[in-house]
Amino acid sequence: MLYYLSLLESWFSPLRVFQYITVRTVAAAGTSLFVCLLAGPFTIRCLRVFRIGQQVRTGNAPDHQHKKDTPTMGGVLIVGSITVSCLLWAQPTNLLIQIALATLLVMAGIGFADDLLKIRHRHTGGLSARKKIVLQLVWTCIVVWVLSRDPEAGVRLREFMIPFHKEPILGDIGLIGAFLVVFLVLVGATNAVNLTDGLDGLAVGCSSSASLSYLAMAYLAGHAIFADYLYIPFVPGAGELAVFCGAIAGASLGFLWYNCHPAQVFMGDTGSLALGGGIGIVSVLIKQEVVLLVVGGVFVMEALSVILQVASFRLTGRRVLRMAPIHHHFEKAGWSETQVTIRFWILSIIFALLGLLTLKLR
């Protein structure tokens, strides 16, 4: 919305500053951080009044039993902050911003329904995995349909890029292939972030690192000169996604203020699915989907640990980890919750930097 103030630059030249993506990105990050910090205490009080508390699995680490009934569904604070920030600072007519923000809200809605069922029935089941996948599948169809109707976006949608390669390895994977890529990215990203959300501050801290990495990639992809120099796909309008990623980073840091150990509030599936969906859709829109496996290395570790644990137990009757996801394995090994969280944050920063490194090595 504030972007349109730049149209008045002929009357007041300093208003030209609102045209610059870098300025609006920093402003978006600051706005979402401020909104999250400001609205945090009120949101936490409301969650307590309505008795929206965390449900703890009985098989969880014993030290986690004290977290029972801690306010959850704090993801509404993250999503609200990002939305307000984007409405203020992003270019509202930009198709990529519209898709990214809509995906964030849809995934948050799915997570909200899941959290609501958990609270209502006082158990950890929530929305079934099948229903979640069906809802995500429907949204994937809508995203692919909208992108395919745009001439430029439709062409990019059907291209398939991999790191360390200048040109698409597949120039046209077709709409079915594009649908599968988008679906796998969204489902994989949302569930991986959801699995990571098991310790105070873990998922939101790692999401902040990943969003900052994609902030840089989105800005470079939307800049014709930089994109040409780095041999990455030039995506007109992708620079606005840097504003979106900046809002995610700011909201994540703001939420971390209340989610750090000992947590005053948990994000719940409302937040974890939204963050995973937001980062995942940005990777799709700037054609850096495969790089997400590097940037989101911690999320990949968490998801693979669960897959490996389940597969091993079903095939051999033995567990390869003391507990899955892997952050609980290290807790069982004697690391404190704070040690696990901070060490995983360090890993997430390393993975984010490695993801950026792939842009140059082509």
GUMI-182889 format. One record per residue (C-alpha): chain; x, y, z. Coordinates in steps of 0.001 Angstrom, whole numbers. Layout:
<nodes>
unit: A	c1: X	c2: Y	c3: Z
...
</nodes>
This chain:
<nodes>
unit: A	c1: 0	c2: 0	c3: 0
unit: A	c1: 2795	c2: 2431	c3: 915
unit: A	c1: 4427	c2: 1564	c3: -2421
unit: A	c1: 1903	c2: 3859	c3: -4116
unit: A	c1: 3305	c2: 6852	c3: -2242
unit: A	c1: 6188	c2: 6713	c3: -4714
unit: A	c1: 3732	c2: 7839	c3: -7403
unit: A	c1: 3672	c2: 11216	c3: -5667
unit: A	c1: 7431	c2: 11729	c3: -6071
unit: A	c1: 6839	c2: 14619	c3: -8486
unit: A	c1: 5318	c2: 16515	c3: -5569
unit: A	c1: 7779	c2: 15348	c3: -2917
unit: A	c1: 10926	c2: 13680	c3: -4267
unit: A	c1: 11887	c2: 11749	c3: -1069
unit: A	c1: 8813	c2: 9571	c3: -1633
unit: A	c1: 10836	c2: 7899	c3: -4395
unit: A	c1: 12394	c2: 5783	c3: -1650
unit: A	c1: 9244	c2: 3621	c3: -1585
unit: A	c1: 10123	c2: 2319	c3: -5041
unit: A	c1: 13250	c2: 594	c3: -3783
unit: A	c1: 12803	c2: -3075	c3: -2960
unit: A	c1: 15685	c2: -3008	c3: -501
unit: A	c1: 14062	c2: -243	c3: 1538
unit: A	c1: 10681	c2: -1934	c3: 1549
unit: A	c1: 12240	c2: -5289	c3: 2459
unit: A	c1: 13948	c2: -3852	c3: 5520
unit: A	c1: 10784	c2: -1946	c3: 6396
unit: A	c1: 8694	c2: -5117	c3: 6044
unit: A	c1: 11033	c2: -7025	c3: 8350
unit: A	c1: 10936	c2: -4219	c3: 10901
unit: A	c1: 7161	c2: -3887	c3: 10678
unit: A	c1: 6445	c2: -7602	c3: 11170
unit: A	c1: 8947	c2: -7706	c3: 14053
unit: A	c1: 7315	c2: -4695	c3: 15722
unit: A	c1: 3760	c2: -5980	c3: 15208
unit: A	c1: 4698	c2: -9401	c3: 16583
unit: A	c1: 6387	c2: -7928	c3: 19659
unit: A	c1: 3559	c2: -5479	c3: 20251
unit: A	c1: 698	c2: -7945	c3: 19790
unit: A	c1: 2447	c2: -10848	c3: 21541
unit: A	c1: 1323	c2: -10239	c3: 25155
unit: A	c1: -2290	c2: -9598	c3: 24113
unit: A	c1: -2361	c2: -12727	c3: 21940
unit: A	c1: -905	c2: -14883	c3: 24719
unit: A	c1: -3476	c2: -13551	c3: 27201
unit: A	c1: -6314	c2: -14333	c3: 24791
unit: A	c1: -5053	c2: -17869	c3: 24245
unit: A	c1: -4925	c2: -18397	c3: 28007
unit: A	c1: -8420	c2: -16980	c3: 28509
unit: A	c1: -9835	c2: -19366	c3: 25903
unit: A	c1: -7750	c2: -22221	c3: 27360
unit: A	c1: -6007	c2: -22952	c3: 24087
unit: A	c1: -3193	c2: -25025	c3: 25561
unit: A	c1: -607	c2: -27426	c3: 24205
unit: A	c1: -1361	c2: -31142	c3: 24215
unit: A	c1: 1736	c2: -33263	c3: 24951
unit: A	c1: 2169	c2: -36785	c3: 23578
unit: A	c1: 2641	c2: -39390	c3: 26304
unit: A	c1: 5576	c2: -40863	c3: 24392
unit: A	c1: 7415	c2: -37573	c3: 24399
unit: A	c1: 10518	c2: -36826	c3: 26427
unit: A	c1: 9585	c2: -36751	c3: 30156
unit: A	c1: 10935	c2: -33220	c3: 30521
unit: A	c1: 8223	c2: -31983	c3: 28157
unit: A	c1: 5304	c2: -32817	c3: 30397
unit: A	c1: 5599	c2: -29423	c3: 32083
unit: A	c1: 4742	c2: -27808	c3: 28716
unit: A	c1: 1212	c2: -29173	c3: 28831
unit: A	c1: -1399	c2: -26400	c3: 28608
unit: A	c1: 1149	c2: -23759	c3: 27493
unit: A	c1: -739	c2: -21464	c3: 25078
unit: A	c1: -544	c2: -22739	c3: 21515
unit: A	c1: -1848	c2: -21628	c3: 18100
unit: A	c1: 537	c2: -18691	c3: 18409
unit: A	c1: 1003	c2: -19048	c3: 14670
unit: A	c1: -1846	c2: -16550	c3: 14293
unit: A	c1: 594	c2: -13966	c3: 15631
unit: A	c1: 3201	c2: -14887	c3: 13005
unit: A	c1: 732	c2: -14993	c3: 10133
unit: A	c1: -988	c2: -11789	c3: 11204
unit: A	c1: 2320	c2: -9923	c3: 11427
unit: A	c1: 3446	c2: -11130	c3: 7998
unit: A	c1: 118	c2: -10247	c3: 6415
unit: A	c1: 15	c2: -6731	c3: 7848
unit: A	c1: 3617	c2: -6128	c3: 6821
unit: A	c1: 3094	c2: -7357	c3: 3252
unit: A	c1: -82	c2: -5323	c3: 2825
unit: A	c1: 1846	c2: -2227	c3: 3865
unit: A	c1: 5110	c2: -2690	c3: 1999
unit: A	c1: 4694	c2: -5136	c3: -917
unit: A	c1: 3383	c2: -4198	c3: -4339
unit: A	c1: -225	c2: -5467	c3: -4113
unit: A	c1: -708	c2: -6023	c3: -7850
unit: A	c1: 2302	c2: -8344	c3: -8085
unit: A	c1: 1076	c2: -11845	c3: -8991
unit: A	c1: 3918	c2: -13581	c3: -7149
unit: A	c1: 3209	c2: -11710	c3: -3925
unit: A	c1: -474	c2: -12552	c3: -4205
unit: A	c1: 270	c2: -16261	c3: -4618
unit: A	c1: 2860	c2: -16298	c3: -1831
unit: A	c1: 621	c2: -14508	c3: 665
unit: A	c1: -2401	c2: -16612	c3: -298
unit: A	c1: -373	c2: -19803	c3: 178
unit: A	c1: 760	c2: -18620	c3: 3606
unit: A	c1: -2854	c2: -17968	c3: 4629
unit: A	c1: -4205	c2: -21230	c3: 3197
unit: A	c1: -1547	c2: -23320	c3: 4947
unit: A	c1: -2190	c2: -21382	c3: 8144
unit: A	c1: -5892	c2: -22164	c3: 7758
unit: A	c1: -5171	c2: -25885	c3: 7439
unit: A	c1: -2954	c2: -25726	c3: 10512
unit: A	c1: -5593	c2: -23713	c3: 12379
unit: A	c1: -8193	c2: -26418	c3: 11712
unit: A	c1: -5743	c2: -29047	c3: 12934
unit: A	c1: -4962	c2: -27119	c3: 16126
unit: A	c1: -8638	c2: -26439	c3: 16762
unit: A	c1: -9478	c2: -30146	c3: 16640
unit: A	c1: -6643	c2: -30931	c3: 19041
unit: A	c1: -7881	c2: -28341	c3: 21510
unit: A	c1: -11529	c2: -29297	c3: 21177
unit: A	c1: -10939	c2: -33020	c3: 21701
unit: A	c1: -7995	c2: -32619	c3: 24082
unit: A	c1: -5686	c2: -34983	c3: 22208
unit: A	c1: -2771	c2: -34740	c3: 19795
unit: A	c1: -4539	c2: -36288	c3: 16783
unit: A	c1: -6024	c2: -33236	c3: 15105
unit: A	c1: -6761	c2: -33217	c3: 11382
unit: A	c1: -5908	c2: -36532	c3: 9713
unit: A	c1: -2885	c2: -36689	c3: 7424
unit: A	c1: -5151	c2: -37651	c3: 4524
unit: A	c1: -7341	c2: -34571	c3: 4944
unit: A	c1: -4291	c2: -32305	c3: 5162
unit: A	c1: -2862	c2: -33748	c3: 1964
unit: A	c1: -6182	c2: -33415	c3: 136
unit: A	c1: -6458	c2: -29746	c3: 1132
unit: A	c1: -2867	c2: -29104	c3: 88
unit: A	c1: -3503	c2: -30909	c3: -3182
unit: A	c1: -6495	c2: -28687	c3: -3911
unit: A	c1: -4453	c2: -25574	c3: -3237
unit: A	c1: -1616	c2: -26871	c3: -5439
unit: A	c1: -4106	c2: -27236	c3: -8293
unit: A	c1: -5195	c2: -23619	c3: -7831
unit: A	c1: -1595	c2: -22331	c3: -7738
unit: A	c1: -606	c2: -24261	c3: -10874
unit: A	c1: -3745	c2: -23119	c3: -12697
unit: A	c1: -3150	c2: -19446	c3: -11821
unit: A	c1: 522	c2: -19558	c3: -12798
unit: A	c1: -182	c2: -21421	c3: -16039
unit: A	c1: -2571	c2: -18666	c3: -17165
unit: A	c1: 206	c2: -16073	c3: -16990
unit: A	c1: 2386	c2: -16179	c3: -20161
unit: A	c1: 5753	c2: -15675	c3: -18455
unit: A	c1: 5005	c2: -17540	c3: -15234
unit: A	c1: 3519	c2: -20431	c3: -17204
unit: A	c1: 6756	c2: -20989	c3: -19116
unit: A	c1: 8877	c2: -20862	c3: -15952
unit: A	c1: 6475	c2: -23166	c3: -14161
unit: A	c1: 7221	c2: -25978	c3: -16616
unit: A	c1: 11011	c2: -25604	c3: -16343
unit: A	c1: 13014	c2: -27722	c3: -13936
unit: A	c1: 16249	c2: -26337	c3: -12493
unit: A	c1: 18918	c2: -27989	c3: -10348
unit: A	c1: 21827	c2: -26386	c3: -8461
unit: A	c1: 25225	c2: -25956	c3: -10178
unit: A	c1: 23618	c2: -25913	c3: -13648
unit: A	c1: 23130	c2: -22788	c3: -15753
unit: A	c1: 20170	c2: -23911	c3: -17825
unit: A	c1: 17046	c2: -25924	c3: -16969
unit: A	c1: 17833	c2: -29628	c3: -17221
unit: A	c1: 14255	c2: -30068	c3: -18439
unit: A	c1: 12807	c2: -27271	c3: -20537
unit: A	c1: 9217	c2: -28429	c3: -20359
unit: A	c1: 8001	c2: -30942	c3: -17789
unit: A	c1: 4381	c2: -30208	c3: -18653
unit: A	c1: 1599	c2: -29149	c3: -16331
unit: A	c1: 1419	c2: -32568	c3: -14671
unit: A	c1: 5142	c2: -32485	c3: -13957
unit: A	c1: 4865	c2: -28917	c3: -12666
unit: A	c1: 1957	c2: -29914	c3: -10457
unit: A	c1: 3979	c2: -32769	c3: -8946
unit: A	c1: 6933	c2: -30481	c3: -8233
unit: A	c1: 4798	c2: -27809	c3: -6568
unit: A	c1: 2845	c2: -30397	c3: -4589
unit: A	c1: 5958	c2: -32196	c3: -3343
unit: A	c1: 7603	c2: -28921	c3: -2328
unit: A	c1: 4573	c2: -27635	c3: -428
unit: A	c1: 3794	c2: -30932	c3: 1302
unit: A	c1: 7457	c2: -31595	c3: 2060
unit: A	c1: 8182	c2: -28108	c3: 3379
unit: A	c1: 5073	c2: -27831	c3: 5555
unit: A	c1: 5484	c2: -31258	c3: 7125
unit: A	c1: 9235	c2: -30854	c3: 7635
unit: A	c1: 8794	c2: -27560	c3: 9504
unit: A	c1: 5946	c2: -29136	c3: 11470
unit: A	c1: 8189	c2: -32019	c3: 12565
unit: A	c1: 10919	c2: -29560	c3: 13570
unit: A	c1: 8528	c2: -27683	c3: 15845
unit: A	c1: 9217	c2: -29818	c3: 18909
unit: A	c1: 11486	c2: -27665	c3: 21059
unit: A	c1: 11245	c2: -24084	c3: 22267
unit: A	c1: 12359	c2: -21750	c3: 19481
unit: A	c1: 13706	c2: -24497	c3: 17224
unit: A	c1: 11427	c2: -24295	c3: 14183
unit: A	c1: 10973	c2: -20530	c3: 14202
unit: A	c1: 14720	c2: -19906	c3: 14508
unit: A	c1: 15524	c2: -22234	c3: 11610
unit: A	c1: 12714	c2: -20663	c3: 9562
unit: A	c1: 14287	c2: -17261	c3: 10062
unit: A	c1: 17604	c2: -18462	c3: 8581
unit: A	c1: 15880	c2: -20105	c3: 5615
unit: A	c1: 13732	c2: -17048	c3: 4896
unit: A	c1: 16769	c2: -14750	c3: 4924
unit: A	c1: 18521	c2: -17020	c3: 2438
unit: A	c1: 15509	c2: -16956	c3: 110
unit: A	c1: 15227	c2: -13205	c3: 622
unit: A	c1: 18618	c2: -12824	c3: -1041
unit: A	c1: 17773	c2: -15337	c3: -3771
unit: A	c1: 14450	c2: -13659	c3: -4548
unit: A	c1: 16097	c2: -10250	c3: -4845
unit: A	c1: 18785	c2: -11633	c3: -7185
unit: A	c1: 16236	c2: -13536	c3: -9287
unit: A	c1: 14225	c2: -10356	c3: -9775
unit: A	c1: 17238	c2: -8290	c3: -10838
unit: A	c1: 18027	c2: -8800	c3: -14544
unit: A	c1: 21723	c2: -7892	c3: -14276
unit: A	c1: 22453	c2: -10000	c3: -11199
unit: A	c1: 20469	c2: -12932	c3: -12572
unit: A	c1: 22372	c2: -12816	c3: -15836
unit: A	c1: 25722	c2: -12573	c3: -14028
unit: A	c1: 24934	c2: -15531	c3: -11761
unit: A	c1: 23297	c2: -17610	c3: -14532
unit: A	c1: 20110	c2: -18065	c3: -12537
unit: A	c1: 16576	c2: -17733	c3: -13928
unit: A	c1: 15462	c2: -14117	c3: -14213
unit: A	c1: 11938	c2: -13921	c3: -12809
unit: A	c1: 10301	c2: -10523	c3: -13447
unit: A	c1: 8655	c2: -9270	c3: -10279
unit: A	c1: 10452	c2: -11770	c3: -8028
unit: A	c1: 12141	c2: -8930	c3: -6185
unit: A	c1: 8854	c2: -8325	c3: -4390
unit: A	c1: 9206	c2: -11780	c3: -2828
unit: A	c1: 12192	c2: -10385	c3: -943
unit: A	c1: 9677	c2: -8154	c3: 853
unit: A	c1: 7627	c2: -11251	c3: 1680
unit: A	c1: 10694	c2: -13128	c3: 2962
unit: A	c1: 11723	c2: -10094	c3: 4980
unit: A	c1: 8310	c2: -10104	c3: 6638
unit: A	c1: 8719	c2: -13816	c3: 7458
unit: A	c1: 12152	c2: -13212	c3: 8974
unit: A	c1: 10923	c2: -10289	c3: 11065
unit: A	c1: 7846	c2: -12140	c3: 12312
unit: A	c1: 9962	c2: -15204	c3: 13127
unit: A	c1: 12346	c2: -13157	c3: 15247
unit: A	c1: 9446	c2: -11377	c3: 16913
unit: A	c1: 7773	c2: -14668	c3: 17773
unit: A	c1: 11075	c2: -16068	c3: 19031
unit: A	c1: 10989	c2: -13386	c3: 21727
unit: A	c1: 8069	c2: -15255	c3: 23306
unit: A	c1: 8900	c2: -18753	c3: 22060
unit: A	c1: 12484	c2: -18996	c3: 23384
unit: A	c1: 13076	c2: -21332	c3: 26311
unit: A	c1: 11035	c2: -21470	c3: 28483
unit: A	c1: 8359	c2: -20772	c3: 25879
unit: A	c1: 5420	c2: -18549	c3: 26759
unit: A	c1: 3577	c2: -19643	c3: 23623
unit: A	c1: 3853	c2: -22275	c3: 20875
unit: A	c1: 3135	c2: -21644	c3: 17205
unit: A	c1: 1178	c2: -24881	c3: 16711
unit: A	c1: 401	c2: -26229	c3: 13259
unit: A	c1: -1051	c2: -22804	c3: 12428
unit: A	c1: 2452	c2: -21391	c3: 12422
unit: A	c1: 4531	c2: -24364	c3: 11285
unit: A	c1: 2429	c2: -25121	c3: 8205
unit: A	c1: 2285	c2: -21426	c3: 7316
unit: A	c1: 6048	c2: -20961	c3: 7572
unit: A	c1: 6754	c2: -24136	c3: 5619
unit: A	c1: 4245	c2: -23177	c3: 2950
unit: A	c1: 5544	c2: -19616	c3: 2711
unit: A	c1: 9177	c2: -20609	c3: 2265
unit: A	c1: 8239	c2: -23491	c3: -30
unit: A	c1: 6163	c2: -21377	c3: -2416
unit: A	c1: 8952	c2: -18782	c3: -2700
unit: A	c1: 11350	c2: -21542	c3: -3766
unit: A	c1: 8867	c2: -22590	c3: -6452
unit: A	c1: 8228	c2: -19079	c3: -7746
unit: A	c1: 11923	c2: -18226	c3: -8190
unit: A	c1: 12779	c2: -21698	c3: -9572
unit: A	c1: 15035	c2: -22699	c3: -6676
unit: A	c1: 12991	c2: -25652	c3: -5446
unit: A	c1: 15854	c2: -28155	c3: -5248
unit: A	c1: 18033	c2: -25665	c3: -3357
unit: A	c1: 15433	c2: -25841	c3: -579
unit: A	c1: 16914	c2: -29247	c3: 289
unit: A	c1: 20127	c2: -27397	c3: 1148
unit: A	c1: 18746	c2: -24196	c3: 2648
unit: A	c1: 16293	c2: -26190	c3: 4773
unit: A	c1: 18888	c2: -28772	c3: 5748
unit: A	c1: 17699	c2: -28937	c3: 9363
unit: A	c1: 14120	c2: -29513	c3: 8213
unit: A	c1: 15352	c2: -32264	c3: 5869
unit: A	c1: 17253	c2: -33891	c3: 8743
unit: A	c1: 14135	c2: -33876	c3: 10895
unit: A	c1: 11921	c2: -35368	c3: 8190
unit: A	c1: 14457	c2: -38022	c3: 7165
unit: A	c1: 14973	c2: -39040	c3: 10783
unit: A	c1: 11269	c2: -39830	c3: 11116
unit: A	c1: 11194	c2: -41713	c3: 7793
unit: A	c1: 14305	c2: -43703	c3: 8741
unit: A	c1: 12982	c2: -44510	c3: 12206
unit: A	c1: 9625	c2: -45735	c3: 10914
unit: A	c1: 11154	c2: -47726	c3: 8042
unit: A	c1: 13728	c2: -49376	c3: 10289
unit: A	c1: 11167	c2: -50368	c3: 12901
unit: A	c1: 8763	c2: -51821	c3: 10338
unit: A	c1: 11472	c2: -53736	c3: 8457
unit: A	c1: 13693	c2: -54930	c3: 11308
unit: A	c1: 11754	c2: -54263	c3: 14489
unit: A	c1: 14578	c2: -52029	c3: 15695
unit: A	c1: 14881	c2: -48267	c3: 16062
unit: A	c1: 18004	c2: -46555	c3: 14724
unit: A	c1: 17429	c2: -43451	c3: 16888
unit: A	c1: 16583	c2: -43233	c3: 20552
unit: A	c1: 13613	c2: -41113	c3: 19555
unit: A	c1: 12393	c2: -39336	c3: 16433
unit: A	c1: 12406	c2: -36585	c3: 15215
unit: A	c1: 16148	c2: -36294	c3: 15615
unit: A	c1: 16068	c2: -33364	c3: 18062
unit: A	c1: 14512	c2: -35734	c3: 20626
unit: A	c1: 17296	c2: -38250	c3: 19938
unit: A	c1: 19867	c2: -35725	c3: 21087
unit: A	c1: 17751	c2: -34891	c3: 24124
unit: A	c1: 17751	c2: -38569	c3: 25036
unit: A	c1: 21520	c2: -38580	c3: 24505
unit: A	c1: 21912	c2: -36024	c3: 27286
unit: A	c1: 21843	c2: -32653	c3: 25514
unit: A	c1: 19719	c2: -30005	c3: 27172
unit: A	c1: 16841	c2: -28493	c3: 25219
unit: A	c1: 18735	c2: -25216	c3: 24874
unit: A	c1: 21846	c2: -27000	c3: 23582
unit: A	c1: 19867	c2: -28854	c3: 20918
unit: A	c1: 18060	c2: -25707	c3: 19807
unit: A	c1: 21112	c2: -23462	c3: 19554
unit: A	c1: 23229	c2: -26118	c3: 17820
unit: A	c1: 20465	c2: -26705	c3: 15300
unit: A	c1: 20242	c2: -22935	c3: 14761
unit: A	c1: 23957	c2: -22935	c3: 13954
unit: A	c1: 23401	c2: -25748	c3: 11460
unit: A	c1: 20486	c2: -23853	c3: 9893
unit: A	c1: 22699	c2: -20785	c3: 9344
unit: A	c1: 25387	c2: -22959	c3: 7735
unit: A	c1: 22815	c2: -24614	c3: 5462
unit: A	c1: 21372	c2: -21210	c3: 4500
unit: A	c1: 24833	c2: -19962	c3: 3504
unit: A	c1: 25534	c2: -23139	c3: 1543
unit: A	c1: 22264	c2: -22601	c3: -315
unit: A	c1: 23373	c2: -19116	c3: -1318
unit: A	c1: 26731	c2: -20527	c3: -2415
unit: A	c1: 24993	c2: -22705	c3: -5012
unit: A	c1: 23981	c2: -19544	c3: -6888
unit: A	c1: 27572	c2: -18767	c3: -7816
unit: A	c1: 28857	c2: -22275	c3: -8475
unit: A	c1: 27410	c2: -22954	c3: -11911
</nodes>
